[in-house]
Amino acid sequence: MEFSRATSEQIDAIEDVVVQCREDLAARDIPQWDDQYPNRAFFEQSLAAEQLFALTEAGEVVGVVVLNEAQAPEWSPVVWQDHVGPALIVHSLAVLPSSQGKGYGKAILNLCESFAQEQGYTSIRLDAFSENVAAVRFYERHGYTLQAEIQLLNKPVGHQRYYCYEKRLHPFDQPSPGPPG
């Protein structure tokens, strides 16, 4: 398994992962993604900005994520817990549907957290569609705490409720090892 900045040669495979995820979500009646977001143009812009990452297994793209500092305007009223340093924002995390349930999502999150710490970020933030129960449980199970509920007005009416999550990474959040032995 390899996690690295995506290359232009991977853009078709990345688009395919996201299209398959979009179709899988639609089949489960989860109107989270559409042709507007995330789309190829978004990934090409992210690639050009060196913010697009791919998880590969045996040379095949099985997961994708965009990492940057861009927060949606709808996040502005959110009261975040971390104020120590900058936050890394996770966008469009996707795992090929046929590869889901095999630990790739967890691997991507762990690698995002390692990358964030290496780059000096003190927290990770993201939003999750409230009706995508599997995603909500996934983030909560991996230590992301719910900070707020927001409305993304560019989403279909009745499907605009998203949850904002944060995971603090700086040393002050680490549990103490306990008294010496």
MIVO-92525 format. One line per field, with one value per atom (N, C-alpha, C, O): residue number from 1; residue in one letter; atom name; x, y negated, z negated. Coordinates in pm, whole numbers, m for minus. Example, Ala and Ser with C-alpha at 12.3 -4.5 7.8 and 13.67 -1.06 7.14 Angstrom:
<nodes>
num <- 1/1/1/1/2/2/2/2
residuo <- A/A/A/A/S/S/S/S
atomo <- N/CA/C/O/N/CA/C/O
xx <- 1319/1230/1320/1424/1285/1367/1290/1341
yy <- 569/450/330/332/225/106/m3/m114
zz <- m780/m780/m780/m846/m708/m714/m787/m804
</nodes>
This chain:
<nodes>
num <- 1/1/1/1/2/2/2/2/3/3/3/3/4/4/4/4/5/5/5/5/6/6/6/6/7/7/7/7/8/8/8/8/9/9/9/9/10/10/10/10/11/11/11/11/12/12/12/12/13/13/13/13/14/14/14/14/15/15/15/15/16/16/16/16/17/17/17/17/18/18/18/18/19/19/19/19/20/20/20/20/21/21/21/21/22/22/22/22/23/23/23/23/24/24/24/24/25/25/25/25/26/26/26/26/27/27/27/27/28/28/28/28/29/29/29/29/30/30/30/30/31/31/31/31/32/32/32/32/33/33/33/33/34/34/34/34/35/35/35/35/36/36/36/36/37/37/37/37/38/38/38/38/39/39/39/39/40/40/40/40/41/41/41/41/42/42/42/42/43/43/43/43/44/44/44/44/45/45/45/45/46/46/46/46/47/47/47/47/48/48/48/48/49/49/49/49/50/50/50/50/51/51/51/51/52/52/52/52/53/53/53/53/54/54/54/54/55/55/55/55/56/56/56/56/57/57/57/57/58/58/58/58/59/59/59/59/60/60/60/60/61/61/61/61/62/62/62/62/63/63/63/63/64/64/64/64/65/65/65/65/66/66/66/66/67/67/67/67/68/68/68/68/69/69/69/69/70/70/70/70/71/71/71/71/72/72/72/72/73/73/73/73/74/74/74/74/75/75/75/75/76/76/76/76/77/77/77/77/78/78/78/78/79/79/79/79/80/80/80/80/81/81/81/81/82/82/82/82/83/83/83/83/84/84/84/84/85/85/85/85/86/86/86/86/87/87/87/87/88/88/88/88/89/89/89/89/90/90/90/90/91/91/91/91/92/92/92/92/93/93/93/93/94/94/94/94/95/95/95/95/96/96/96/96/97/97/97/97/98/98/98/98/99/99/99/99/100/100/100/100/101/101/101/101/102/102/102/102/103/103/103/103/104/104/104/104/105/105/105/105/106/106/106/106/107/107/107/107/108/108/108/108/109/109/109/109/110/110/110/110/111/111/111/111/112/112/112/112/113/113/113/113/114/114/114/114/115/115/115/115/116/116/116/116/117/117/117/117/118/118/118/118/119/119/119/119/120/120/120/120/121/121/121/121/122/122/122/122/123/123/123/123/124/124/124/124/125/125/125/125/126/126/126/126/127/127/127/127/128/128/128/128/129/129/129/129/130/130/130/130/131/131/131/131/132/132/132/132/133/133/133/133/134/134/134/134/135/135/135/135/136/136/136/136/137/137/137/137/138/138/138/138/139/139/139/139/140/140/140/140/141/141/141/141/142/142/142/142/143/143/143/143/144/144/144/144/145/145/145/145/146/146/146/146/147/147/147/147/148/148/148/148/149/149/149/149/150/150/150/150/151/151/151/151/152/152/152/152/153/153/153/153/154/154/154/154/155/155/155/155/156/156/156/156/157/157/157/157/158/158/158/158/159/159/159/159/160/160/160/160/161/161/161/161/162/162/162/162/163/163/163/163/164/164/164/164/165/165/165/165/166/166/166/166/167/167/167/167/168/168/168/168/169/169/169/169/170/170/170/170/171/171/171/171/172/172/172/172/173/173/173/173/174/174/174/174/175/175/175/175/176/176/176/176/177/177/177/177/178/178/178/178/179/179/179/179/180/180/180/180/181/181/181/181
residuo <- M/M/M/M/E/E/E/E/F/F/F/F/S/S/S/S/R/R/R/R/A/A/A/A/T/T/T/T/S/S/S/S/E/E/E/E/Q/Q/Q/Q/I/I/I/I/D/D/D/D/A/A/A/A/I/I/I/I/E/E/E/E/D/D/D/D/V/V/V/V/V/V/V/V/V/V/V/V/Q/Q/Q/Q/C/C/C/C/R/R/R/R/E/E/E/E/D/D/D/D/L/L/L/L/A/A/A/A/A/A/A/A/R/R/R/R/D/D/D/D/I/I/I/I/P/P/P/P/Q/Q/Q/Q/W/W/W/W/D/D/D/D/D/D/D/D/Q/Q/Q/Q/Y/Y/Y/Y/P/P/P/P/N/N/N/N/R/R/R/R/A/A/A/A/F/F/F/F/F/F/F/F/E/E/E/E/Q/Q/Q/Q/S/S/S/S/L/L/L/L/A/A/A/A/A/A/A/A/E/E/E/E/Q/Q/Q/Q/L/L/L/L/F/F/F/F/A/A/A/A/L/L/L/L/T/T/T/T/E/E/E/E/A/A/A/A/G/G/G/G/E/E/E/E/V/V/V/V/V/V/V/V/G/G/G/G/V/V/V/V/V/V/V/V/V/V/V/V/L/L/L/L/N/N/N/N/E/E/E/E/A/A/A/A/Q/Q/Q/Q/A/A/A/A/P/P/P/P/E/E/E/E/W/W/W/W/S/S/S/S/P/P/P/P/V/V/V/V/V/V/V/V/W/W/W/W/Q/Q/Q/Q/D/D/D/D/H/H/H/H/V/V/V/V/G/G/G/G/P/P/P/P/A/A/A/A/L/L/L/L/I/I/I/I/V/V/V/V/H/H/H/H/S/S/S/S/L/L/L/L/A/A/A/A/V/V/V/V/L/L/L/L/P/P/P/P/S/S/S/S/S/S/S/S/Q/Q/Q/Q/G/G/G/G/K/K/K/K/G/G/G/G/Y/Y/Y/Y/G/G/G/G/K/K/K/K/A/A/A/A/I/I/I/I/L/L/L/L/N/N/N/N/L/L/L/L/C/C/C/C/E/E/E/E/S/S/S/S/F/F/F/F/A/A/A/A/Q/Q/Q/Q/E/E/E/E/Q/Q/Q/Q/G/G/G/G/Y/Y/Y/Y/T/T/T/T/S/S/S/S/I/I/I/I/R/R/R/R/L/L/L/L/D/D/D/D/A/A/A/A/F/F/F/F/S/S/S/S/E/E/E/E/N/N/N/N/V/V/V/V/A/A/A/A/A/A/A/A/V/V/V/V/R/R/R/R/F/F/F/F/Y/Y/Y/Y/E/E/E/E/R/R/R/R/H/H/H/H/G/G/G/G/Y/Y/Y/Y/T/T/T/T/L/L/L/L/Q/Q/Q/Q/A/A/A/A/E/E/E/E/I/I/I/I/Q/Q/Q/Q/L/L/L/L/L/L/L/L/N/N/N/N/K/K/K/K/P/P/P/P/V/V/V/V/G/G/G/G/H/H/H/H/Q/Q/Q/Q/R/R/R/R/Y/Y/Y/Y/Y/Y/Y/Y/C/C/C/C/Y/Y/Y/Y/E/E/E/E/K/K/K/K/R/R/R/R/L/L/L/L/H/H/H/H/P/P/P/P/F/F/F/F/D/D/D/D/Q/Q/Q/Q/P/P/P/P/S/S/S/S/P/P/P/P/G/G/G/G/P/P/P/P/P/P/P/P/G/G/G/G
atomo <- N/CA/C/O/N/CA/C/O/N/CA/C/O/N/CA/C/O/N/CA/C/O/N/CA/C/O/N/CA/C/O/N/CA/C/O/N/CA/C/O/N/CA/C/O/N/CA/C/O/N/CA/C/O/N/CA/C/O/N/CA/C/O/N/CA/C/O/N/CA/C/O/N/CA/C/O/N/CA/C/O/N/CA/C/O/N/CA/C/O/N/CA/C/O/N/CA/C/O/N/CA/C/O/N/CA/C/O/N/CA/C/O/N/CA/C/O/N/CA/C/O/N/CA/C/O/N/CA/C/O/N/CA/C/O/N/CA/C/O/N/CA/C/O/N/CA/C/O/N/CA/C/O/N/CA/C/O/N/CA/C/O/N/CA/C/O/N/CA/C/O/N/CA/C/O/N/CA/C/O/N/CA/C/O/N/CA/C/O/N/CA/C/O/N/CA/C/O/N/CA/C/O/N/CA/C/O/N/CA/C/O/N/CA/C/O/N/CA/C/O/N/CA/C/O/N/CA/C/O/N/CA/C/O/N/CA/C/O/N/CA/C/O/N/CA/C/O/N/CA/C/O/N/CA/C/O/N/CA/C/O/N/CA/C/O/N/CA/C/O/N/CA/C/O/N/CA/C/O/N/CA/C/O/N/CA/C/O/N/CA/C/O/N/CA/C/O/N/CA/C/O/N/CA/C/O/N/CA/C/O/N/CA/C/O/N/CA/C/O/N/CA/C/O/N/CA/C/O/N/CA/C/O/N/CA/C/O/N/CA/C/O/N/CA/C/O/N/CA/C/O/N/CA/C/O/N/CA/C/O/N/CA/C/O/N/CA/C/O/N/CA/C/O/N/CA/C/O/N/CA/C/O/N/CA/C/O/N/CA/C/O/N/CA/C/O/N/CA/C/O/N/CA/C/O/N/CA/C/O/N/CA/C/O/N/CA/C/O/N/CA/C/O/N/CA/C/O/N/CA/C/O/N/CA/C/O/N/CA/C/O/N/CA/C/O/N/CA/C/O/N/CA/C/O/N/CA/C/O/N/CA/C/O/N/CA/C/O/N/CA/C/O/N/CA/C/O/N/CA/C/O/N/CA/C/O/N/CA/C/O/N/CA/C/O/N/CA/C/O/N/CA/C/O/N/CA/C/O/N/CA/C/O/N/CA/C/O/N/CA/C/O/N/CA/C/O/N/CA/C/O/N/CA/C/O/N/CA/C/O/N/CA/C/O/N/CA/C/O/N/CA/C/O/N/CA/C/O/N/CA/C/O/N/CA/C/O/N/CA/C/O/N/CA/C/O/N/CA/C/O/N/CA/C/O/N/CA/C/O/N/CA/C/O/N/CA/C/O/N/CA/C/O/N/CA/C/O/N/CA/C/O/N/CA/C/O/N/CA/C/O/N/CA/C/O/N/CA/C/O/N/CA/C/O/N/CA/C/O/N/CA/C/O/N/CA/C/O/N/CA/C/O/N/CA/C/O/N/CA/C/O/N/CA/C/O/N/CA/C/O/N/CA/C/O/N/CA/C/O/N/CA/C/O/N/CA/C/O/N/CA/C/O/N/CA/C/O/N/CA/C/O/N/CA/C/O/N/CA/C/O/N/CA/C/O/N/CA/C/O/N/CA/C/O/N/CA/C/O/N/CA/C/O/N/CA/C/O/N/CA/C/O/N/CA/C/O/N/CA/C/O/N/CA/C/O/N/CA/C/O/N/CA/C/O/N/CA/C/O/N/CA/C/O/N/CA/C/O/N/CA/C/O/N/CA/C/O/N/CA/C/O/N/CA/C/O/N/CA/C/O/N/CA/C/O/N/CA/C/O/N/CA/C/O
xx <- 85/0/90/186/56/135/42/m58/75/m1/92/196/57/145/63/m54/129/64/31/111/m87/m132/m53/3/m50/16/m89/m201/m51/m144/m182/m291/m93/m124/m233/m293/m260/m360/m497/m593/m509/m633/m753/m863/m737/m850/m893/m1013/m798/m830/m897/m989/m850/m910/m1054/m1144/m1074/m1211/m1298/m1414/m1245/m1321/m1360/m1472/m1268/m1298/m1417/m1510/m1412/m1517/m1650/m1755/m1646/m1770/m1832/m1953/m1750/m1804/m1861/m1965/m1796/m1848/m1980/m2074/m1986/m2109/m2224/m2335/m2197/m2300/m2341/m2459/m2244/m2273/m2359/m2455/m2325/m2405/m2547/m2643/m2561/m2694/m2776/m2896/m2711/m2781/m2831/m2929/m2765/m2807/m2893/m2919/m2937/m3023/m2959/m3023/m2829/m2754/m2709/m2606/m2786/m2754/m2644/m2665/m2528/m2417/m2335/m2302/m2300/m2217/m2295/m2384/m2260/m2324/m2220/m2100/m2265/m2171/m2098/m1995/m2153/m2093/m1977/m1879/m1992/m1887/m1896/m2005/m1782/m1654/m1650/m1706/m1584/m1576/m1431/m1341/m1413/m1278/m1207/m1088/m1279/m1218/m1164/m1055/m1240/m1196/m1066/m973/m1061/m941/m823/m709/m848/m739/m683/m562/m772/m726/m646/m543/m694/m625/m490/m393/m485/m359/m259/m143/m304/m216/m164/m52/m245/m206/m130/m96/m105/m36/m110/m49/m245/m329/m405/m481/m384/m453/m363/m248/m416/m340/m413/m536/m335/m392/m335/m217/m419/m377/m380/m484/m268/m261/m225/m156/m275/m244/m208/m289/m88/m39/m55/m90/m28/m33/m171/m184/m276/m413/m458/m436/m521/m575/m699/m796/m693/m807/m871/m982/m802/m855/m798/m692/m869/m831/m875/m974/m801/m838/m770/m661/m836/m778/m753/m841/m632/m591/m545/m455/m607/m565/m619/m660/m618/m666/m799/m844/m863/m987/m1108/m1142/m1171/m1291/m1411/m1406/m1519/m1641/m1691/m1681/m1745/m1798/m1902/m1916/m1975/m2078/m2019/m2091/m1888/m1823/m1796/m1760/m1812/m1770/m1831/m1763/m1955/m2005/m1959/m1988/m1891/m1850/m1747/m1651/m1771/m1676/m1585/m1623/m1465/m1368/m1297/m1284/m1250/m1182/m1034/m978/m972/m828/m801/m849/m723/m682/m530/m478/m459/m314/m241/m145/m286/m217/m314/m436/m261/m348/m414/m364/m528/m601/m588/m592/m571/m572/m715/m779/m764/m902/m903/m829/m989/m1006/m1126/m1235/m1105/m1212/m1219/m1116/m1337/m1362/m1286/m1232/m1281/m1218/m1306/m1426/m1246/m1322/m1238/m1117/m1304/m1241/m1326/m1449/m1261/m1329/m1430/m1392/m1557/m1657/m1617/m1644/m1554/m1513/m1400/m1370/m1337/m1228/m1268/m1187/m1392/m1438/m1448/m1473/m1428/m1433/m1304/m1299/m1199/m1071/m962/m844/m1002/m906/m843/m757/m883/m822/m863/m781/m988/m1033/m956/m910/m941/m864/m719/m660/m663/m526/m514/m418/m610/m606/m612/m533/m703/m711/m582/m532/m525/m399/m288/m208/m284/m181/m206/m111/m331/m363/m315/m259/m338/m296/m144/m91/m74/73/122/210/65/101/76/160/m40/m74/29/75/64/161/298/366/339/468/471/576/356/348/317/305/304/282/137/110/43/m98/m128/m69/m219/m253/m391/m431/m463/m593/m630/m574/m728/m787/m936/m998/m991/m1134/m1194/m1126/m1322/m1394/m1543/m1586/m1620/m1764/m1811/m1749/m1923/m1981/m2132/m2196/m2185/m2328/m2403/m2373/m2498/m2567/m2639/m2655/m2683/m2756/m2663/m2709/m2532/m2437/m2391/m2283/m2476/m2454/m2322/m2254/m2286/m2159/m2041/m1948/m2043/m1933/m1930/m1822/m2046/m2053/m1995/m1913/m2036/m1983/m1833/m1759/m1789/m1648/m1562/m1464/m1600/m1520/m1525/m1423/m1642/m1652/m1571/m1507/m1573/m1496/m1346/m1270/m1303/m1160/m1119/m1018/m1200/m1159/m1196/m1149/m1279/m1324/m1447/m1540/m1447/m1557/m1646/m1599/m1774/m1874/m1865/m1871/m1850/m1839/m1963/m1996/m2032/m2150/m2226/m2174/m2348/m2431/m2448/m2480/m2426/m2438/m2532/m2570/m2567/m2647/m2562/m2513/m2544/m2474/m2582/m2644/m2602/m2713/m2698/m2795/m2578/m2558/m2598/m2585/m2647/m2692/m2843/m2910/m2897/m3042/m3124/m3086/m3236/m3325/m3364/m3398/m3357/m3387/m3265/m3273/m3154/m3030/m2912/m2802/m2935/m2834/m2766/m2677/m2808/m2753/m2622/m2618/m2517/m2384/m2332/m2369/m2246/m2184/m2038/m1968/m1993/m1852/m1780/m1823/m1668/m1588/m1447/m1397/m1386/m1249/m1176/m1234/m1050/m962/m839/m768/m814/m698/m576/m582/m464/m343/m227/m131/m234/m117/m100/m195/21/56/m33/m46/m96/m179/m301/m364/m334/m451/m416/m505/m288/m248/m269/m236/m323/m341/m204/m107/m199/m73/m48/m143/79/110/75/83/38/6/127/236/108/220/330/302/455/564/545/493/590/568/603/571
yy <- 117/0/m124/m133/m218/m342/m462/m463/m562/m687/m799/m821/m869/m975/m1078/m1057/m1190/m1289/m1223/m1148/m1251/m1191/m1249/m1358/m1172/m1215/m1234/m1184/m1305/m1325/m1193/m1180/m1095/m964/m891/m797/m933/m868/m935/m884/m1047/m1125/m1047/m1060/m966/m886/m783/m764/m719/m619/m686/m629/m805/m879/m915/m899/m964/m997/m872/m879/m759/m635/m594/m550/m608/m577/m662/m611/m791/m881/m855/m861/m828/m795/m669/m663/m568/m445/m472/m416/m557/m592/m668/m641/m762/m840/m746/m759/m650/m554/m464/m434/m423/m341/m417/m363/m544/m626/m642/m630/m669/m686/m558/m563/m444/m315/m293/m221/m354/m343/m462/m482/m541/m657/m761/m817/m784/m885/m991/m975/m1101/m1204/m1299/m1420/m1245/m1322/m1388/m1506/m1313/m1364/m1362/m1278/m1457/m1463/m1502/m1502/m1534/m1570/m1702/m1729/m1782/m1912/m1900/m1973/m1806/m1788/m1648/m1598/m1585/m1621/m1576/m1473/m1654/m1621/m1629/m1667/m1594/m1590/m1726/m1731/m1834/m1967/m1994/m2050/m1955/m1971/m1895/m1947/m1771/m1689/m1742/m1736/m1792/m1849/m1974/m1995/m2058/m2177/m2136/m2195/m2033/m1985/m1924/m1940/m1854/m1797/m1909/m1902/m2012/m2124/m2195/m2246/m2198/m2263/m2168/m2206/m2044/m1941/m1907/m1883/m1906/m1876/m1744/m1706/m1676/m1551/m1433/m1427/m1340/m1224/m1097/m1092/m995/m866/m756/m759/m661/m540/m430/m406/m365/m259/m127/m121/m22/116/190/200/244/316/230/281/101/10/m41/m126/9/m33/m138/m121/m245/m347/m289/m254/m280/m229/m337/m319/m449/m557/m691/m699/m795/m930/m1026/m1002/m1134/m1240/m1369/m1367/m1481/m1613/m1675/m1676/m1727/m1788/m1930/m1954/m2024/m2164/m2240/m2178/m2370/m2451/m2518/m2602/m2485/m2551/m2501/m2383/m2592/m2560/m2623/m2738/m2548/m2599/m2721/m2726/m2820/m2939/m2904/m2974/m2796/m2755/m2711/m2698/m2688/m2648/m2767/m2748/m2889/m3008/m3017/m3066/m2975/m2984/m2870/m2873/m2771/m2656/m2699/m2769/m2656/m2681/m2558/m2454/m2574/m2464/m2459/m2562/m2342/m2324/m2361/m2411/m2337/m2361/m2503/m2545/m2575/m2710/m2725/m2836/m2613/m2614/m2645/m2722/m2586/m2602/m2584/m2582/m2570/m2556/m2418/m2320/m2414/m2289/m2243/m2323/m2114/m2052/m2007/m1946/m2039/m2005/m1888/m1886/m1790/m1671/m1693/m1727/m1672/m1683/m1554/m1493/m1514/m1409/m1279/m1219/m1237/m1109/m1000/m992/m916/m811/m685/m690/m571/m441/m364/m362/m303/m222/m130/m57/m132/m49/97/158/155/296/317/431/209/218/170/173/126/79/195/309/163/265/343/441/300/371/290/326/181/100/m14/m84/m34/m142/m280/m372/m296/m424/m461/m574/m364/m386/m420/m509/m351/m379/m522/m592/m566/m703/m802/m897/m782/m874/m876/m983/m759/m755/m828/m899/m809/m876/m1026/m1104/m1067/m1210/m1270/m1380/m1199/m1248/m1258/m1355/m1159/m1163/m1279/m1354/m1295/m1405/m1539/m1629/m1551/m1677/m1710/m1824/m1612/m1637/m1673/m1763/m1604/m1635/m1777/m1841/m1826/m1959/m2068/m2185/m2031/m2129/m2164/m2262/m2087/m2111/m2054/m1955/m2119/m2073/m2009/m1959/m2010/m1942/m1911/m1964/m1822/m1789/m1817/m1785/m1876/m1906/m1851/m1839/m1819/m1770/m1781/m1803/m1765/m1754/m1624/m1569/m1575/m1450/m1470/m1534/m1415/m1424/m1347/m1231/m1413/m1353/m1223/m1138/m1207/m1087/m971/m860/m998/m892/m835/m866/m751/m698/m623/m632/m551/m476/m572/m545/m682/m779/m846/m864/m883/m946/m853/m895/m728/m631/m610/m599/m606/m587/m696/m667/m822/m932/m932/m953/m909/m907/m792/m808/m677/m561/m588/m526/m680/m710/m839/m900/m878/m987/m1127/m1224/m1140/m1272/m1309/m1229/m1430/m1471/m1572/m1662/m1553/m1640/m1779/m1794/m1880/m2017/m2099/m2192/m2066/m2145/m2076/m1988/m2119/m2080/m2204/m2311/m2190/m2304/m2269/m2153/m2368/m2350/m2390/m2503/m2297/m2329/m2357/m2265/m2483/m2525/m2488/m2496/m2447/m2406/m2260/m2208/m2195/m2056/m2053/m2154/m1939/m1931/m1961/m1923/m2029/m2062/m1932/m1833/m1935/m1818/m1731/m1635/m1765/m1687/m1781/m1759/m1884/m1988/m1982/m2061/m1890/m1884/m1805/m1687/m1872/m1812/m1832/m1927/m1739/m1748/m1787/m1733/m1880/m1921/m1848/m1848/m1786/m1708/m1766/m1831/m1740/m1783/m1675/m1609/m1660/m1574/m1655/m1702/m1673/m1749/m1659/m1544/m1713/m1634/m1677/m1602/m1794/m1843/m1767/m1707/m1771/m1689/m1710/m1620/m1828/m1854/m1762/m1747/m1702/m1615/m1469/m1385/m1438/m1300/m1259/m1336/m1140/m1096/m1080/m1037/m1115/m1099/m951/m874/m911/m769/m715/m595/m803/m757/m768/m804/m736/m749/m647/m537/m684/m590/m464/m467/m355/m227/m161/m43
zz <- 0/0/0/m77/87/95/99/172/21/14/57/m6/163/212/289/320/316/402/534/590/583/708/825/817/933/1055/1165/1154/1269/1380/1445/1501/1440/1496/1418/1469/1296/1212/1218/1160/1286/1281/1333/1278/1437/1487/1383/1361/1319/1216/1095/1036/1059/948/981/899/1101/1143/1139/1098/1182/1180/1038/1015/943/803/757/696/787/740/810/747/939/1011/954/933/927/868/728/692/652/519/531/457/624/646/683/631/772/813/696/679/616/499/399/345/375/285/338/262/467/527/515/489/534/522/380/359/283/143/100/m18/198/177/84/m5/108/33/133/199/145/245/199/186/175/120/229/220/332/440/570/590/658/789/893/864/1012/1119/1092/1152/1001/970/870/878/776/675/619/588/605/665/811/847/893/1035/1084/1010/1209/1266/1255/1224/1281/1273/1133/1117/1031/893/869/807/918/897/979/932/1098/1178/1111/1108/1055/982/859/828/789/670/706/632/818/866/896/855/966/1001/876/875/771/645/552/440/598/519/391/287/400/284/299/211/411/440/405/448/326/283/323/326/354/393/304/267/272/204/309/372/328/429/362/261/423/382/508/600/514/633/759/865/746/859/896/984/830/859/758/638/806/716/648/714/516/440/353/302/336/254/295/357/258/295/186/116/172/79/123/180/97/120/m17/m104/m35/m162/m138/m58/m208/m199/m321/m419/m315/m428/m396/m474/m285/m242/m320/m314/m392/m466/m397/m354/m386/m323/m399/m522/m328/m396/m502/m603/m480/m576/m709/m808/m712/m836/m928/m1044/m879/m956/m1096/m1186/m1120/m1259/m1350/m1470/m1297/m1378/m1483/m1453/m1605/m1713/m1722/m1776/m1669/m1669/m1803/m1870/m1841/m1969/m1962/m2060/m1849/m1837/m1789/m1683/m1868/m1831/m1842/m1841/m1854/m1874/m1744/m1743/m1635/m1507/m1392/m1412/m1271/m1154/m1147/m1202/m1078/m1059/m915/m822/m898/m765/m738/m823/m619/m584/m487/m388/m517/m434/m343/m389/m213/m114/m33/m1/0/99/73/166/m51/m81/m21/m50/62/129/139/162/121/139/240/230/335/436/367/276/408/340/325/221/425/415/315/280/270/173/34/m59/19/m111/m209/m170/m337/m441/m457/m532/m388/m393/m464/m460/m529/m603/m526/m580/m401/m323/m373/m375/m413/m467/m592/m608/m682/m804/m770/m831/m672/m631/m580/m613/m500/m448/m563/m567/m658/m773/m851/m887/m877/m951/m876/m936/m745/m665/m658/m656/m655/m659/m791/m793/m899/m1030/m1040/m1094/m989/m988/m904/m946/m785/m696/m767/m763/m832/m900/m1007/m1015/m1087/m1193/m1136/m1187/m1030/m966/m913/m912/m868/m809/m912/m877/m1039/m1145/m1173/m1244/m1120/m1151/m1289/m1331/m1360/m1495/m1503/m1608/m1392/m1388/m1244/m1149/m1233/m1103/m1114/m1215/m1010/m1007/m878/m776/m886/m768/m794/m907/m688/m707/m646/m555/m698/m652/m637/m720/m530/m504/m613/m638/m676/m791/m756/m843/m632/m592/m554/m529/m548/m520/m655/m704/m711/m845/m855/m957/m751/m754/m767/m843/m693/m702/m838/m896/m890/m1022/m1127/m1209/m1126/m1223/m1204/m1301/m1078/m1047/m1112/m1180/m1090/m1146/m1298/m1364/m1355/m1501/m1560/m1664/m1495/m1543/m1540/m1614/m1454/m1442/m1513/m1479/m1612/m1700/m1657/m1716/m1555/m1512/m1593/m1606/m1649/m1734/m1662/m1593/m1681/m1619/m1682/m1804/m1597/m1645/m1615/m1689/m1506/m1468/m1356/m1287/m1341/m1227/m1141/m1192/m1012/m921/m805/m788/m729/m609/m489/m482/m394/m269/m165/m112/m137/m53/94/170/135/274/297/408/193/202/224/201/269/293/167/56/186/74/4/68/m128/m207/m235/m311/m172/m188/m211/m159/m288/m307/m444/m472/m529/m665/m666/m629/m708/m719/m860/m929/m903/m1034/m1016/m930/m1097/m1096/m1209/m1324/m1173/m1266/m1277/m1185/m1392/m1416/m1496/m1583/m1464/m1544/m1577/m1487/m1705/m1749/m1749/m1791/m1701/m1685/m1774/m1790/m1831/m1904/m2035/m2085/m2090/m2207/m2328/m2411/m2342/m2458/m2462/m2566/m2349/m2343/m2368/m2377/m2378/m2395/m2540/m2631/m2565/m2703/m2769/m2707/m2895/m2968/m2990/m3000/m2998/m3015/m3153/m3176/m3244/m3380/m3470/m3425/m3597/m3690/m3659/m3611/m3687/m3662/m3746/m3857/m3688/m3732/m3848/m3863
</nodes>
